[in-house]
Amino acid sequence: MPRATNAPASRRRRKKVLKLAKGFRGGRSKLYRTAAESVKRSLAYSYRDRKVKKREFRKLWIVRINNAARLENISYRRFIAGLKKAGVELDRKILAEIALEDTQTFKKLVEVAKGEG
């Protein structure tokens, strides 16, 4: 009886890994073993960094809001607290966008925050 090697499934499995490693440099895209290591690590990093991305953007928005608020002589903490008391339900992403694009509107928001503070 001939030896069974499970060739079609093995080939499919290897091709799948090498396809994911497309664009990697050197042997990482050509050699199965190194490609498998690299793909495994890259998938782990991409999973982790999808979470980190959210943190990084929130930090960026806070920095932008803080800078714009300090130009209006109010701290970030007092600005956010004032908006909450006034019942303004804008998230940090939108506030950062307003701070960058529309300074007049941001000044009005600062006045609202100061009025309630």
Backbone hydrogen bonds, N-H to C=O, Kabsch-Sander energy under -0.5 kcal/mol:
donor,donor_aa,acceptor,acceptor_aa,energy
10,S,6,N,-2.3
11,R,7,A,-2.9
12,R,8,P,-2.3
13,R,9,A,-2.5
14,R,10,S,-2.5
15,K,11,R,-3.0
16,K,12,R,-2.1
17,V,13,R,-1.6
18,L,14,R,-2.7
19,K,15,K,-2.3
20,L,16,K,-1.7
21,A,17,V,-1.4
22,K,19,K,-1.2
24,F,21,A,-2.2
28,R,25,R,-1.4
29,S,26,G,-1.7
30,K,27,G,-0.6
31,L,27,G,-2.8
35,A,31,L,-2.7
36,A,32,Y,-2.9
37,E,33,R,-1.8
38,S,34,T,-2.4
39,V,35,A,-2.9
40,K,36,A,-2.3
41,R,37,E,-2.3
42,S,38,S,-2.8
43,L,39,V,-2.5
44,A,40,K,-1.8
45,Y,41,R,-2.6
46,S,42,S,-2.5
47,Y,43,L,-2.0
48,R,44,A,-2.4
49,D,45,Y,-3.2
50,R,46,S,-1.2
51,K,47,Y,-0.7
51,K,48,R,-1.0
52,V,48,R,-1.8
53,K,49,D,-2.3
54,K,50,R,-0.6
54,K,51,K,-0.5
55,R,51,K,-1.1
56,E,52,V,-2.7
57,F,53,K,-2.3
58,R,54,K,-2.0
59,K,55,R,-2.4
60,L,56,E,-2.2
61,W,57,F,-2.7
62,I,58,R,-2.3
63,V,59,K,-2.2
64,R,60,L,-2.3
65,I,61,W,-2.6
66,N,62,I,-2.7
67,N,63,V,-2.4
68,A,64,R,-2.2
69,A,65,I,-2.8
70,R,66,N,-2.7
71,L,67,N,-1.5
72,E,68,A,-0.7
72,E,69,A,-1.0
73,N,70,R,-1.5
74,I,69,A,-1.4
79,F,75,S,-2.4
80,I,76,Y,-2.8
81,A,77,R,-2.2
82,G,78,R,-2.6
83,L,79,F,-2.2
84,K,80,I,-2.3
85,K,81,A,-2.4
86,A,82,G,-2.0
87,G,83,L,-0.7
87,G,84,K,-0.8
88,V,83,L,-2.6
89,E,87,G,-0.7
90,L,88,V,-0.7
95,L,91,D,-2.4
96,A,92,R,-2.5
97,E,93,K,-1.9
98,I,94,I,-2.7
99,A,95,L,-2.6
100,L,96,A,-1.8
101,E,97,E,-2.9
102,D,98,I,-2.2
106,F,102,D,-1.8
107,K,103,T,-2.4
108,K,104,Q,-1.8
109,L,105,T,-2.2
110,V,106,F,-2.3
111,E,107,K,-2.2
112,V,108,K,-2.2
113,A,109,L,-2.5
114,K,110,V,-2.9
115,G,111,E,-2.4
116,E,112,V,-1.3
117,G,113,A,-0.8
